[in-house]
Amino acid sequence: MTPDDVDLSSLRAHHFLCLTTFAGKGYSPEFVANMNRVFGAAQRGEIARLRATAEADPICGACPHLQDRSAADGCTFGASIAARDRRMLRAMGWRENQEVDFAAAIAIILERHRDLMREVCRGCDWATICGEERFTLHPTTADGNPQGNVLAT
């Protein structure tokens, strides 16, 4: 396994939205490096299907606000983040822990980005950056070709 490999079987529901506009910024250098690994896997088309959750995921793993991964309230901002996840699950019509097709989800998110931001991201410190709609996620298949109609901007 290389440092860029990511074992990703689940993703917080609101993190699907975060990945579309990730711009190399985050809570700490470790968080940014970790987010870059997940973002890179998504960009290279290495994520096909995963569960949409409302709990800590691989992106959270390097967050300085996550004190206890095993506890439901193990994050300093756990309640507001879980509320964001629930709003995203509802907006996408997903059940918690439902397995979803990553490329199809990203295509919908890119299409509905402004409405999803308004509905899901209330209270998020990153909303200003993400709201600029400079889409950075352009996933590709394993052979380097774009995945379906996922490309934006």
N, CA, C and O of each residue as an XYZ file, in Angstrom:
612
protein
N       0.833     -1.183      0.000
C       0.000      0.000      0.000
C       0.881      1.251      0.000
O       1.820      1.349      0.790
N       0.584      2.193     -0.871
C       1.340      3.439     -0.903
C       0.682      4.448      0.028
O      -0.458      4.238      0.444
N       1.369      5.540      0.366
C       0.759      6.551      1.238
C      -0.523      7.137      0.646
O      -1.371      7.643      1.381
N      -0.669      7.071     -0.677
C      -1.862      7.630     -1.307
C      -3.038      6.666     -1.305
O      -4.160      7.076     -1.601
N      -2.814      5.385     -0.978
C      -3.912      4.422     -0.930
C      -4.830      4.748      0.242
O      -4.370      5.120      1.321
N      -6.122      4.605      0.017
C      -7.093      4.884      1.059
C      -8.058      3.715      1.130
O      -8.671      3.347      0.128
N      -8.192      3.134      2.307
C      -9.181      2.082      2.523
C     -10.474      2.782      2.924
O     -10.637      3.184      4.076
N     -11.382      2.926      1.981
C     -12.565      3.732      2.201
C     -13.815      2.909      1.942
O     -14.143      2.613      0.794
N     -14.507      2.542      3.005
C     -15.752      1.789      2.849
C     -16.956      2.632      3.240
O     -18.090      2.277      2.921
N     -16.719      3.751      3.932
C     -17.815      4.635      4.310
C     -17.329      6.076      4.308
O     -16.133      6.358      4.372
N     -18.298      6.972      4.232
C     -18.003      8.400      4.229
C     -19.158      9.105      4.926
O     -20.324      8.797      4.681
N     -18.824     10.054      5.797
C     -19.879     10.882      6.391
C     -20.667     11.480      5.244
O     -20.086     11.883      4.237
N     -21.977     11.544      5.382
C     -22.819     12.041      4.289
C     -22.411     13.434      3.845
O     -22.346     13.692      2.643
N     -22.134     14.340      4.771
C     -21.782     15.701      4.341
C     -20.395     15.759      3.700
O     -20.103     16.711      2.975
N     -19.536     14.774      3.944
C     -18.215     14.769      3.313
C     -18.279     14.549      1.798
O     -17.364     14.951      1.078
N     -19.347     13.919      1.311
C     -19.526     13.829     -0.143
C     -19.533     15.239     -0.714
O     -18.910     15.505     -1.742
N     -20.234     16.130     -0.050
C     -20.336     17.526     -0.485
C     -18.994     18.239     -0.331
O     -18.587     18.986     -1.220
N     -18.314     18.018      0.776
C     -17.014     18.658      1.027
C     -15.988     18.304     -0.054
O     -15.201     19.153     -0.472
N     -16.004     17.063     -0.494
C     -15.014     16.620     -1.478
C     -15.130     17.352     -2.813
O     -14.137     17.471     -3.532
N     -16.314     17.844     -3.158
C     -16.487     18.472     -4.476
C     -15.761     19.800     -4.616
O     -15.444     20.217     -5.731
N     -15.491     20.474     -3.491
C     -14.846     21.785     -3.565
C     -13.571     21.861     -2.722
O     -13.086     22.957     -2.440
N     -13.025     20.716     -2.319
C     -11.820     20.707     -1.488
C     -10.713     21.509     -2.159
O     -10.409     21.318     -3.336
N     -10.114     22.421     -1.376
C      -9.104     23.330     -1.928
C      -7.798     23.285     -1.142
O      -7.052     24.264     -1.134
N      -7.510     22.166     -0.483
C      -6.242     22.042      0.218
C      -6.183     22.780      1.535
O      -5.094     23.075      2.028
N      -7.320     23.081      2.110
C      -7.368     23.780      3.392
C      -8.025     22.857      4.409
O      -8.794     21.967      4.046
N      -7.713     23.079      5.700
C      -8.308     22.232      6.722
C      -7.917     22.656      8.110
O      -7.319     23.714      8.307
N      -8.258     21.818      9.081
C      -8.070     22.143     10.488
C      -6.618     22.089     10.942
O      -6.246     22.758     11.906
N      -5.792     21.301     10.259
C      -4.392     21.138     10.641
C      -3.639     20.569      9.436
O      -4.267     20.064      8.505
N      -2.301     20.641      9.439
C      -1.545     20.039      8.332
C      -1.823     18.539      8.192
O      -1.863     18.015      7.079
N      -2.015     17.850      9.320
C      -2.300     16.414      9.272
C      -3.668     16.159      8.645
O      -3.833     15.223      7.861
N      -4.639     16.987      8.989
C      -5.978     16.847      8.420
C      -5.921     17.071      6.909
O      -6.514     16.306      6.148
N      -5.220     18.102      6.474
C      -5.116     18.409      5.043
C      -4.432     17.257      4.303
O      -4.882     16.867      3.226
N      -3.357     16.709      4.864
C      -2.666     15.584      4.225
C      -3.604     14.393      4.088
O      -3.628     13.736      3.047
N      -4.375     14.113      5.130
C      -5.319     13.009      5.095
C      -6.433     13.270      4.076
O      -6.800     12.383      3.306
N      -6.957     14.479      4.079
C      -8.009     14.841      3.118
C      -7.465     14.730      1.692
O      -8.175     14.292      0.786
N      -6.205     15.128      1.496
C      -5.585     14.987      0.172
C      -5.544     13.527     -0.268
O      -5.749     13.234     -1.446
N      -5.282     12.610      0.662
C      -5.264     11.188      0.308
C      -6.652     10.715     -0.127
O      -6.786     10.026     -1.139
N      -7.682     11.083      0.635
C      -9.047     10.687      0.276
C      -9.457     11.357     -1.024
O     -10.019     10.708     -1.906
N      -9.182     12.650     -1.149
C      -9.509     13.393     -2.365
C      -8.800     12.768     -3.568
O      -9.400     12.612     -4.631
N      -7.527     12.410     -3.403
C      -6.767     11.792     -4.491
C      -7.376     10.474     -4.930
O      -7.464     10.197     -6.126
N      -7.798      9.659     -3.972
C      -8.448      8.388     -4.315
C      -9.733      8.641     -5.099
O     -10.028      7.935     -6.063
N     -10.493      9.649     -4.682
C     -11.723      9.996     -5.400
C     -11.398     10.502     -6.800
O     -12.045     10.118     -7.774
N     -10.402     11.356     -6.889
C     -10.001     11.941     -8.179
C      -9.537     10.861     -9.157
O      -9.801     10.950    -10.356
N      -8.855      9.860     -8.650
C      -8.338      8.781     -9.513
C      -9.380      7.706     -9.814
O      -9.080      6.741    -10.517
N     -10.587      7.857     -9.298
C     -11.641      6.892     -9.570
C     -11.515      5.620     -8.757
O     -12.038      4.581     -9.160
N     -10.834      5.674     -7.619
C     -10.613      4.487     -6.800
C     -11.757      4.220     -5.817
O     -11.736      3.231     -5.084
N     -12.740      5.100     -5.808
C     -13.887      4.915     -4.918
C     -15.094      4.619     -5.797
O     -15.496      5.446     -6.616
N     -15.667      3.438     -5.622
C     -16.816      3.050     -6.449
C     -18.107      3.124     -5.641
O     -19.004      3.902     -5.965
N     -18.196      2.326     -4.606
C     -19.395      2.286     -3.769
C     -18.952      2.400     -2.316
O     -17.927      1.840     -1.927
N     -19.723      3.121     -1.524
C     -19.434      3.218     -0.110
C     -20.693      3.575      0.653
O     -21.678      4.038      0.077
N     -20.646      3.353      1.956
C     -21.788      3.646      2.815
C     -21.782      5.120      3.196
O     -20.741      5.682      3.535
N     -22.957      5.737      3.135
C     -23.140      7.116      3.592
C     -23.531      7.063      5.060
O     -24.572      6.506      5.405
N     -22.705      7.637      5.924
C     -22.910      7.520      7.365
C     -23.094      8.870      8.042
O     -22.989      9.920      7.409
N     -23.368      8.822      9.328
C     -23.416     10.013     10.172
C     -22.489      9.772     11.364
O     -22.823     10.086     12.507
N     -21.322      9.211     11.069
C     -20.336      8.922     12.122
C     -18.936      9.149     11.568
O     -18.751      9.311     10.362
N     -17.957      9.157     12.461
C     -16.570      9.403     12.049
C     -16.176      8.464     10.919
O     -16.540      7.288     10.911
N     -15.427      9.005      9.967
C     -14.998      8.258      8.789
C     -13.498      8.460      8.589
O     -12.862      9.096      9.430
N     -12.906      7.945      7.508
C     -11.470      8.120      7.299
C     -11.023      9.584      7.211
O      -9.887      9.901      7.564
N     -11.889     10.466      6.752
C     -11.521     11.891      6.715
C     -11.376     12.412      8.138
O     -10.462     13.184      8.426
N     -12.260     12.001      9.017
C     -12.230     12.440     10.423
C     -10.981     11.937     11.154
O     -10.564     12.528     12.150
N     -10.397     10.865     10.670
C      -9.297     10.217     11.366
C      -8.163     11.133     11.763
O      -7.518     10.898     12.784
N      -7.898     12.174     10.985
C      -6.794     13.090     11.289
C      -7.286     14.446     11.797
O      -6.501     15.389     11.905
N      -8.554     14.548     12.100
C      -9.102     15.829     12.561
C      -8.739     16.061     14.026
O      -8.935     15.175     14.858
N      -8.219     17.229     14.345
C      -7.846     17.508     15.737
C      -9.051     17.606     16.671
O      -8.886     17.588     17.891
N     -10.258     17.709     16.117
C     -11.462     17.811     16.946
C     -12.047     16.452     17.311
O     -12.982     16.377     18.109
N     -11.507     15.371     16.734
C     -11.995     14.022     17.041
C     -11.178     13.470     18.204
O     -10.002     13.141     18.051
N     -11.816     13.375     19.364
C     -11.110     12.863     20.533
C     -11.272     11.360     20.708
O     -10.345     10.681     21.149
N     -12.448     10.835     20.364
C     -12.709      9.420     20.586
C     -13.566      8.879     19.448
O     -14.774      9.111     19.405
N     -12.935      8.162     18.533
C     -13.614      7.639     17.353
C     -14.744      6.676     17.717
O     -15.718      6.560     16.973
N     -14.625      5.988     18.848
C     -15.610      4.966     19.213
C     -16.843      5.549     19.905
O     -17.848      4.854     20.057
N     -16.783      6.794     20.320
C     -17.905      7.399     21.033
C     -18.783      8.199     20.083
O     -18.284      8.883     19.189
N     -20.083      8.109     20.282
C     -21.017      8.840     19.432
C     -20.769     10.342     19.514
O     -20.986     11.060     18.538
N     -20.319     10.817     20.666
C     -20.053     12.247     20.843
C     -18.551     12.504     20.980
O     -18.137     13.393     21.724
N     -17.731     11.723     20.258
C     -16.275     11.806     20.369
C     -15.651     12.997     19.681
O     -14.431     13.159     19.722
N     -16.452     13.834     19.052
C     -15.948     15.010     18.349
C     -16.402     16.260     19.084
O     -17.524     16.325     19.586
N     -15.530     17.244     19.142
C     -15.865     18.511     19.772
C     -17.142     19.106     19.177
O     -17.942     19.707     19.893
N     -17.327     18.940     17.881
C     -18.480     19.509     17.182
C     -19.456     18.427     16.726
O     -20.167     18.601     15.736
N     -19.487     17.308     17.454
C     -20.260     16.139     17.057
C     -21.717     16.410     16.748
O     -22.231     15.914     15.746
N     -22.396     17.181     17.580
C     -23.832     17.413     17.380
C     -24.098     18.183     16.096
O     -24.993     17.818     15.334
N     -23.342     19.237     15.843
C     -23.596     20.038     14.628
C     -23.187     19.275     13.378
O     -23.832     19.405     12.337
N     -22.125     18.483     13.464
C     -21.686     17.705     12.303
C     -22.680     16.589     12.000
O     -23.004     16.351     10.836
N     -23.162     15.912     13.023
C     -24.160     14.867     12.815
C     -25.440     15.453     12.225
O     -26.093     14.814     11.400
N     -25.800     16.667     12.647
C     -26.981     17.327     12.080
C     -26.765     17.595     10.591
O     -27.685     17.428      9.791
N     -25.552     18.010     10.217
C     -25.225     18.222      8.804
C     -25.346     16.912      8.021
O     -25.884     16.881      6.914
N     -24.835     15.834      8.620
C     -24.942     14.518      7.973
C     -26.405     14.141      7.754
O     -26.781     13.687      6.673
N     -27.229     14.333      8.790
C     -28.649     13.969      8.657
C     -29.341     14.816      7.586
O     -30.173     14.314      6.830
N     -28.991     16.100      7.527
C     -29.586     16.949      6.480
C     -29.158     16.484      5.097
O     -29.956     16.509      4.161
N     -27.894     16.057      4.958
C     -27.413     15.569      3.661
C     -28.085     14.249      3.308
O     -28.503     14.055      2.166
N     -28.192     13.348      4.265
C     -28.878     12.080      4.009
C     -30.298     12.347      3.512
O     -30.739     11.759      2.524
N     -30.999     13.228      4.197
C     -32.371     13.561      3.820
C     -32.422     14.200      2.435
O     -33.260     13.835      1.611
N     -31.528     15.151      2.178
C     -31.519     15.859      0.889
C     -31.235     14.921     -0.277
O     -31.753     15.120     -1.376
N     -30.420     13.909     -0.046
C     -30.070     12.965     -1.113
C     -31.036     11.780     -1.174
O     -30.960     10.967     -2.095
N     -31.940     11.679     -0.202
C     -32.872     10.558     -0.175
C     -32.218      9.250      0.232
O     -32.669      8.174     -0.162
N     -31.143      9.343      1.031
C     -30.423      8.163      1.490
C     -30.849      7.811      2.908
O     -31.284      8.671      3.674
N     -30.717      6.532      3.244
C     -30.831      6.074      4.623
C     -29.414      6.036      5.201
O     -28.447      5.858      4.461
N     -29.291      6.201      6.500
C     -27.967      6.099      7.107
C     -27.417      4.697      6.875
O     -28.129      3.704      7.018
N     -26.146      4.635      6.517
C     -25.407      3.409      6.208
C     -25.818      2.772      4.885
O     -25.453      1.629      4.608
N     -26.570      3.497      4.071
C     -26.919      2.991      2.743
C     -25.686      3.024      1.858
O     -24.932      3.998      1.868
N     -25.482      1.964      1.097
C     -24.383      1.934      0.144
C     -24.808      2.724     -1.097
O     -25.896      2.521     -1.636
N     -23.932      3.624     -1.535
C     -24.253      4.459     -2.695
C     -23.130      4.387     -3.720
O     -21.979      4.106     -3.386
N     -23.480      4.644     -4.953
C     -22.509      4.735     -6.036
C     -21.863      6.116     -5.952
O     -22.548      7.134     -6.054
N     -20.551      6.146     -5.766
C     -19.853      7.404     -5.527
C     -19.969      8.362     -6.714
O     -20.316      9.528     -6.524
N     -19.691      7.902     -7.921
C     -19.713      8.787     -9.087
C     -21.111      9.350     -9.320
O     -21.256     10.530     -9.641
N     -22.135      8.523     -9.163
C     -23.510      9.000     -9.349
C     -23.856     10.050     -8.285
O     -24.502     11.054     -8.584
N     -23.422      9.811     -7.047
C     -23.678     10.766     -5.973
C     -22.996     12.095     -6.261
O     -23.604     13.152     -6.093
N     -21.750     12.052     -6.689
C     -21.016     13.286     -6.984
C     -21.672     14.035     -8.140
O     -21.748     15.264     -8.108
N     -22.145     13.325     -9.155
C     -22.816     13.975    -10.284
C     -24.051     14.735     -9.796
O     -24.288     15.867    -10.218
N     -24.831     14.125     -8.920
C     -26.021     14.789     -8.372
C     -25.616     15.994     -7.530
O     -26.237     17.054     -7.613
N     -24.576     15.827     -6.723
C     -24.119     16.914     -5.859
C     -23.639     18.102     -6.694
O     -23.948     19.248     -6.369
N     -22.898     17.842     -7.750
C     -22.425     18.935     -8.597
C     -23.606     19.659     -9.244
O     -23.585     20.881     -9.389
N     -24.612     18.920     -9.624
C     -25.798     19.493    -10.260
C     -26.627     20.323     -9.274
O     -27.182     21.358     -9.641
N     -26.705     19.868     -8.033
C     -27.555     20.511     -7.029
C     -26.751     21.254     -5.958
O     -27.275     21.539     -4.881
N     -25.507     21.563     -6.240
C     -24.579     22.079     -5.232
C     -25.126     23.274     -4.454
O     -25.113     23.266     -3.223
N     -25.594     24.277     -5.138
C     -26.042     25.500     -4.456
C     -27.191     25.190     -3.482
O     -27.174     25.659     -2.343
N     -28.179     24.410     -3.918
C     -29.300     24.051     -3.044
C     -28.840     23.189     -1.877
O     -29.294     23.375     -0.748
N     -27.944     22.250     -2.141
C     -27.427     21.398     -1.062
C     -26.656     22.218     -0.037
O     -26.794     21.997      1.166
N     -25.852     23.154     -0.502
C     -25.106     24.025      0.416
C     -26.078     24.771      1.334
O     -25.885     24.829      2.549
N     -27.104     25.327      0.742
C     -28.085     26.094      1.513
C     -28.791     25.193      2.547
O     -29.036     25.615      3.677
N     -29.111     23.963      2.152
C     -29.850     23.048      3.007
C     -28.978     22.353      4.050
O     -29.396     22.185      5.195
N     -27.776     21.953      3.661
C     -26.949     21.081      4.497
C     -25.946     21.842      5.354
O     -25.698     21.445      6.492
N     -25.374     22.902      4.855
C     -24.169     23.481      5.445
C     -24.395     24.626      6.433
O     -23.456     25.350      6.768
N     -25.606     24.790      6.889
C     -25.868     25.846      7.887
C     -24.912     25.677      9.065
O     -24.785     24.587      9.622
N     -24.243     26.765      9.438
C     -23.365     26.751     10.592
C     -21.960     26.240     10.339
O     -21.147     26.220     11.264
N     -21.645     25.826      9.121
C     -20.311     25.306      8.834
C     -19.332     26.449      8.564
O     -19.617     27.353      7.779
N     -18.180     26.395      9.223
C     -17.154     27.421      9.037
C     -16.569     27.435      7.634
O     -15.999     28.441      7.213
N     -16.702     26.339      6.911
C     -16.106     26.223      5.584
C     -17.080     26.625      4.473
O     -16.699     26.617      3.303
N     -18.308     26.970      4.804
C     -19.344     27.239      3.802
C     -18.945     28.342      2.822
O     -19.313     28.274      1.649
N     -18.214     29.339      3.265
C     -17.805     30.418      2.370
C     -16.890     29.891      1.271
O     -17.056     30.240      0.103
N     -15.929     29.056      1.639
C     -15.001     28.484      0.659
C     -15.746     27.552     -0.281
O     -15.594     27.654     -1.499
N     -16.534     26.664      0.252
C     -17.256     25.684     -0.568
C     -18.315     26.356     -1.430
O     -18.597     25.897     -2.538
N     -18.893     27.424     -0.938
C     -19.938     28.119     -1.661
C     -19.461     28.825     -2.915
O     -20.274     29.262     -3.729
N     -18.154     28.940     -3.078
C     -17.617     29.581     -4.274
C     -17.814     28.721     -5.521
O     -17.629     29.195     -6.642
N     -18.188     27.461     -5.325
C     -18.468     26.523     -6.411
C     -17.316     26.401     -7.417
O     -17.538     26.330     -8.625
N     -16.108     26.378     -6.906
C     -14.961     26.043     -7.747
C     -14.751     24.551     -7.589
O     -13.970     24.111     -6.744
N     -15.445     23.776     -8.399
C     -15.414     22.328     -8.245
C     -14.030     21.785     -8.554
O     -13.471     22.018     -9.625
N     -13.500     21.061     -7.594
C     -12.155     20.516     -7.724
C     -12.162     19.017     -7.962
O     -11.161     18.458     -8.409
N     -13.278     18.355     -7.671
C     -13.337     16.904     -7.825
C     -13.820     16.536     -9.217
O     -14.950     16.838     -9.602
N     -12.957     15.889     -9.951
C     -13.257     15.408    -11.293
C     -12.794     13.963    -11.368
O     -11.760     13.682    -11.975
N     -13.542     13.029    -10.760
C     -13.099     11.629    -10.694
C     -12.878     11.008    -12.065
O     -13.524     11.371    -13.048
N     -11.951     10.067    -12.100
C     -11.661      9.327    -13.316
C     -11.783      7.838    -13.035
O     -11.787      7.411    -11.881
N     -11.881      7.063    -14.089
C     -11.886      5.614    -13.946
C     -10.443      5.154    -13.771
O      -9.520      5.959    -13.885
N     -10.243      3.883    -13.499
C      -8.902      3.343    -13.279
C      -7.995      3.564    -14.483
O      -6.776      3.633    -14.327
N      -8.571      3.677    -15.691
C      -7.747      3.892    -16.887
C      -7.467      5.372    -17.154
O      -6.882      5.719    -18.181
N      -7.886      6.248    -16.227
C      -7.576      7.665    -16.357
C      -8.626      8.476    -17.103
O      -8.456      9.683    -17.276
N      -9.696      7.847    -17.544
C     -10.748      8.572    -18.253
C     -11.775      9.116    -17.270
O     -11.988      8.529    -16.209
N     -12.420     10.243    -17.617
C     -13.438     10.786    -16.717
C     -14.558      9.785    -16.483
O     -14.915      9.014    -17.374
N     -15.114      9.807    -15.264
C     -16.243      8.936    -14.938
C     -17.527      9.607    -15.407
O     -17.893     10.663    -14.892
N     -18.198      9.025    -16.352
C     -19.508      9.495    -16.806
C     -19.564     10.984    -17.005
O     -18.654     11.573    -17.588
N     -20.628     11.601    -16.525
C     -20.793     13.031    -16.688
C     -20.458     13.780    -15.388
O     -21.086     14.788    -15.066
N     -19.491     13.289    -14.668
C     -19.158     13.852    -13.364
C     -18.416     15.176    -13.478
O     -18.437     15.968    -12.536
N     -17.770     15.434    -14.586
C     -16.984     16.655    -14.720
C     -17.862     17.891    -14.618
O     -18.987     17.914    -15.116
N     -17.340     18.900    -13.975
C     -18.073     20.174    -13.832
C     -17.105     21.305    -14.041
O     -15.891     21.118    -13.967
N     -17.636     22.478    -14.302
C     -16.945     23.741    -14.556
C     -15.969     23.707    -15.686
O     -15.333     24.718    -15.983
